[in-house]
Amino acid sequence: MILTDLDDLFAPLERLDRFVIGQLGQSLDGRIATVSGHSHYINGPEDIERLHRLRALVDAVVVGAGTVEADDPRLTVRHVEGPNPVRVALDPRGRLDPARAIFTDGAASTLWIQSEAANRLDSEGKARDPHAAEHVQIVVLPAPANTFDPADVLAELDARGLRRVLIEGGGRTVSSFLEADLLDRLHVSVASLLIGSGRPGITLPQIESLEQARRPAIRHVLLGSDLLFDLDLRSEGA
Ligand SMILES: NC(=O)c1ccc[n+]([C@@H]2O[C@H](COP(=O)([O-])OP(=O)(O)OC[C@H]3O[C@@H](n4cnc5c(N)ncnc54)[C@H](OP(=O)(O)O)[C@@H]3O)[C@@H](O)[C@H]2O)c1
C-alpha cells in the first residue's frame, strides 16, 4: 500500500497506548553511517520530520552506546510540536562520557542503563552515579557477556509507565530488539545514496533459505527523495 500522508502513517500508532517501534534511516546499500560513524544526514528534511513525530508520540526513546558516542544526539522533539520522550541509553560497560548532551542538557528525563559489572551497587542497593545530573537516573540491569536482554529493558520501562517505546538506533540496538521479536513495527527509510561501506543497519543471524526470511506487511510512503518502508511485524505480507 502506498501512502501519501504522514497522518495516515501515524494513524495505527496513535490509537495504541502500548507498542514498540524500531527505526533506521539507511542508504540504498543498507548503511546507516560511514565506517567512522558519520550519519548526519543520510535522510532528507521530510524524513527528519517523520522521526521527530515518532519521538513526540512515544514515552521513551532508546539508543545504543554506539549512537550516543558517535552522534551525541539530543533525542528531543524539535521539528514538530510535542513533548520530549524519556531518553534511554544502553551502556552495558558504562563507557559513555558523562559530558554527552543527553546526560548534561536537562532537556528531558534520561535513563542510563548499565550492567551490574559496570556499576556495582552500593551497600543500600542503589546504583552509583557520581557524574549524573539531576535529570539522569542510572539503572542497573543484568548483562551477561555485556548484553542486555531486550525484554528486560522493556520490562524496566514498562514498570516506569513507559509503554510506547521507540528504538531509534543504531543498527546493533534495533537488530537486538528485532531478533528478540519485540518490535511491533519498524520504519526503514531508504535514502537515494550509496555509501559503499560503513555501519550496517539490520543484522540478524544467518538463515539457510528464503522461506525463513521475514515478509511482514508493508506500507510505503514517499518522503521527499526518501522512500519509507513501514513494516507491520505482527502481520504477514501478501
Ligand atoms: N541512520 C540512522 O537511522 C541512525 C540511527 C542511529 C544511529 N545511527 C548511527 O549508527 C551508528 C551506531 O550504530 P551501531 O550499530 O554501531 O551501535 P548502536 O546500536 O548505537 O550501539 C550498540 C552498542 O549499544 C550497546 N547495546 C545496544 N543494544 C544492547 C543490548 N541489547 N544489550 C547490551 N548492550 C546493547 C552495546 O554497547 P557496547 O558497545 O558498550 O557493548 C552495543 O555495542 C552511529 O554511527 C550512528 O551515527 C544511525
The ligand as an SDF file (V2000), in Angstrom:
LIG
                    3D

 48 52  0  0  0  0  0  0  0  0999 V2000
   20.7580    6.3310   10.2180 N   0  0  0  0  0  0  0  0  0  0  0  0
   20.1200    6.1090   11.3450 C   0  0  0  0  0  0  0  0  0  0  0  0
   18.9090    5.9840   11.4000 O   0  0  0  0  0  0  0  0  0  0  0  0
   20.9230    6.0040   12.6030 C   0  0  0  0  0  0  0  0  0  0  0  0
   20.2600    5.9700   13.8330 C   0  0  0  0  0  0  0  0  0  0  0  0
   21.0300    5.8650   14.9820 C   0  0  0  0  0  0  0  0  0  0  0  0
   22.3990    5.7740   14.8740 C   0  0  0  0  0  0  0  0  0  0  0  0
   22.9870    5.7970   13.6540 N   0  0  0  0  0  0  0  0  0  0  0  0
   24.4400    5.6090   13.5110 C   0  0  0  0  0  0  0  0  0  0  0  0
   24.6750    4.2790   13.8730 O   0  0  0  0  0  0  0  0  0  0  0  0
   25.9680    4.1620   14.4230 C   0  0  0  0  0  0  0  0  0  0  0  0
   25.8470    3.3900   15.7040 C   0  0  0  0  0  0  0  0  0  0  0  0
   25.2010    2.1550   15.4510 O   0  0  0  0  0  0  0  0  0  0  0  0
   25.8230    0.8130   15.9620 P   0  0  0  0  0  0  0  0  0  0  0  0
   25.0170   -0.2930   15.4450 O   0  0  0  0  0  0  0  0  0  0  0  0
   27.2970    0.8450   15.6790 O   0  0  0  0  0  0  0  0  0  0  0  0
   25.6900    0.9580   17.5420 O   0  0  0  0  0  0  0  0  0  0  0  0
   24.4230    1.1930   18.4980 P   0  0  0  0  0  0  0  0  0  0  0  0
   23.3380    0.2400   18.1470 O   0  0  0  0  0  0  0  0  0  0  0  0
   24.0940    2.6190   18.5970 O   0  0  0  0  0  0  0  0  0  0  0  0
   25.0670    0.7940   19.8890 O   0  0  0  0  0  0  0  0  0  0  0  0
   25.4910   -0.5400   20.0770 C   0  0  0  0  0  0  0  0  0  0  0  0
   26.0180   -0.6700   21.4700 C   0  0  0  0  0  0  0  0  0  0  0  0
   24.9840   -0.3240   22.4060 O   0  0  0  0  0  0  0  0  0  0  0  0
   25.0050   -1.2370   23.4690 C   0  0  0  0  0  0  0  0  0  0  0  0
   23.8120   -2.0780   23.2840 N   0  0  0  0  0  0  0  0  0  0  0  0
   22.8570   -1.9730   22.3650 C   0  0  0  0  0  0  0  0  0  0  0  0
   21.9150   -2.9350   22.4770 N   0  0  0  0  0  0  0  0  0  0  0  0
   22.3040   -3.6460   23.5060 C   0  0  0  0  0  0  0  0  0  0  0  0
   21.7810   -4.8020   24.1260 C   0  0  0  0  0  0  0  0  0  0  0  0
   20.6450   -5.3980   23.7320 N   0  0  0  0  0  0  0  0  0  0  0  0
   22.4710   -5.2990   25.1460 N   0  0  0  0  0  0  0  0  0  0  0  0
   23.5930   -4.7040   25.5590 C   0  0  0  0  0  0  0  0  0  0  0  0
   24.1520   -3.6110   25.0210 N   0  0  0  0  0  0  0  0  0  0  0  0
   23.4960   -3.1110   23.9870 C   0  0  0  0  0  0  0  0  0  0  0  0
   26.3110   -2.0330   23.2960 C   0  0  0  0  0  0  0  0  0  0  0  0
   27.3300   -1.2340   23.8900 O   0  0  0  0  0  0  0  0  0  0  0  0
   28.8940   -1.6630   23.9900 P   0  0  0  0  0  0  0  0  0  0  0  0
   29.4580   -1.3960   22.6230 O   0  0  0  0  0  0  0  0  0  0  0  0
   29.4780   -0.7550   25.0070 O   0  0  0  0  0  0  0  0  0  0  0  0
   28.9360   -3.1010   24.3770 O   0  0  0  0  0  0  0  0  0  0  0  0
   26.3930   -2.0880   21.8000 C   0  0  0  0  0  0  0  0  0  0  0  0
   27.6400   -2.4340   21.2690 O   0  0  0  0  0  0  0  0  0  0  0  0
   26.4930    5.5660   14.6220 C   0  0  0  0  0  0  0  0  0  0  0  0
   27.4740    5.8170   13.6510 O   0  0  0  0  0  0  0  0  0  0  0  0
   25.2970    6.4570   14.4010 C   0  0  0  0  0  0  0  0  0  0  0  0
   25.6910    7.6300   13.7440 O   0  0  0  0  0  0  0  0  0  0  0  0
   22.2910    5.9140   12.5140 C   0  0  0  0  0  0  0  0  0  0  0  0
  1  2  1  0
  2  3  2  0
  2  4  1  0
  4  5  1  0
  4 48  2  0
  5  6  2  0
  6  7  1  0
  7  8  2  0
  8  9  1  0
  8 48  1  0
  9 10  1  0
  9 46  1  0
 10 11  1  0
 11 12  1  0
 11 44  1  0
 12 13  1  0
 13 14  1  0
 14 15  2  0
 14 16  1  0
 14 17  1  0
 17 18  1  0
 18 19  2  0
 18 20  1  0
 18 21  1  0
 21 22  1  0
 22 23  1  0
 23 24  1  0
 23 42  1  0
 24 25  1  0
 25 26  1  0
 25 36  1  0
 26 27  1  0
 26 35  1  0
 27 28  2  0
 28 29  1  0
 29 30  1  0
 29 35  2  0
 30 31  1  0
 30 32  2  0
 32 33  1  0
 33 34  2  0
 34 35  1  0
 36 37  1  0
 36 42  1  0
 37 38  1  0
 38 39  2  0
 38 40  1  0
 38 41  1  0
 42 43  1  0
 44 45  1  0
 44 46  1  0
 46 47  1  0
M  CHG  2   8   1  16  -1
M  END
$$$$
